[in-house]
Amino acid sequence: MCDGGQLCYITSNKWMRSKYGKPLRKLLLDVVTIEQLIDFGESPIFESATTYTNVMLLTKSVLKGKPKVSDITQIYKPELSLEAMIVERGKQVSYFSDDGFLIVDKIVGEIKEKIESIGVPLKGWNASISYGIKIGLNDAFVIDGKTKNELVSLDPKSIEIIRAVLRGRDIKRYNASFADTWLIDTHNGDGDTPAINIEKYPAVKKHLDKYWDKIGSRQDKGVTPYNLRSCAYHHEFENEKVLWLEMSPVPNFFYESGTTFVLNTAYILTGDSLKYLLAVLNSNVLNFYFPMISTDIRGGTRRYTKQYVEKLPIPRIDESSERIFEQLVDLIQLANHQDDGKYTAIAHFFEELVDACVFELYFSVHMSERNLLFIKDIDKILADSTLKSSKIEQQLETLTKIYQTINAPDHAIRNRLLRLTADSPELLAVIKQEGRV
């Protein structure tokens, strides 16, 4: 393009926030002036193709001005002219950097800036994000409960290398549904731990031999075809962790303290402050924020991959405040683990309470001005009501007692929850509407 020349492109919009689009974004910012950018999102503007589309007008010029921008994803109507849709969308603002291109309403942009000013990106925490176990042949190495029991009955030593495993679809928000699915964990060694020697487990070897043609020819094997590919963080699956599925329309993060493994349709987060991080990751605030840094899949499904999750800004708080969130997470997951439907409403109530506390972390001044603070009063209630008992009956009794106390008709916390969005239509209501989970 010659100096002063112009080009107008119709392209996929995935380059705007994807990792692979970073060189293009940098080029556009350094070399040309973006005169106008219109994002159609997943709107069906082509009858014969399914696309995520935008239109961009460029001028080769060193003069940098504010581009005209419009995201008409939510209001696209084929019967309207493009000009009419841009007018209907109203004035929007742009956030263009080599980390991502974003077009949003002015109020959304202001909330975004506030969230970023308060939080520290997750990659700056003492925490690590890893893939689930990559196997290469699920048919051989992932088994059901019946097969597990058969292998153990043939050789009791088999249980030494069989681990409970969750698939991505088994992981829910503050919960997980174990589907009696198991992993033959013939790992390839980890640190000082040597690779599994299959000869020590004859029943498992015989099972895997049924799939020899496939396990022998796969590329991602370990020291022998019987071994899984190397995994430097294999030991992390035996520690406490936060789990989540990669593809989901809303955040679905779950805390797990046992030795459960996950497959590579899911991720794990290990490190410090895990229950607190879980509470914030599951919140409406970050559900509102996440689409601004990520790309969607058709139908509103999002990809909660490492490159996006590690960018999420999370406020740092003191240990005493973290303990409040830890206790609330324990209450939620306790309620969710029960088959009795009466605990469903209790779990939902505490999720709303956690969400209100997360609001307070980011917008404390705004909420204080409206008498909408929660954390201090919740701390007083939880101080003498921890789930210390090892007996599930006593834990459930404590859970019910706390719920009945806070949810009483005249309780201040309950009434603040009820008027949360009504008393903050310009901020909290916007987040709840845009980022509802």
Secondary structure, 3 states (H helix, E strand, C coil): CCCCCEEEEEEECHHHCCHHHHHHHHHHHHHCEEEEEEEEECCCCCCCCCCCEEEEEEECCCCCCCCEEEECHHHCCCCCCHHHHHHHHCCEEEEEECCEEEEEEHHHHHHHHHHHHHCEEHHHCCEEEEECECCCCHHHHEEEHHHHHHHHHHCHHHHHHEEEEECHHHEECCEECCCCEEEECCCCCECCECCCCHHHCHHHHHHHHCCHHHHHHCCCECCCCCCECCCCCHHHHHCCEEEEECEECCCCEEEECCCCEEECCEEEEEECCHHHHHHHHCCHHHHHHHHHCCCEECCCEEECCHHHHCCCEECCCCHHHHHHHHHHHHHHHHHHCCCCCHHHHHHHHHHHHHHHHHHHHHCHHHHHHCCCCCHHHHHHHHCCCCCCCCCHHHHHHHHHHHHHHHCCCCCHHHHHHHCCCCCCCCCHHHHHHHCCC
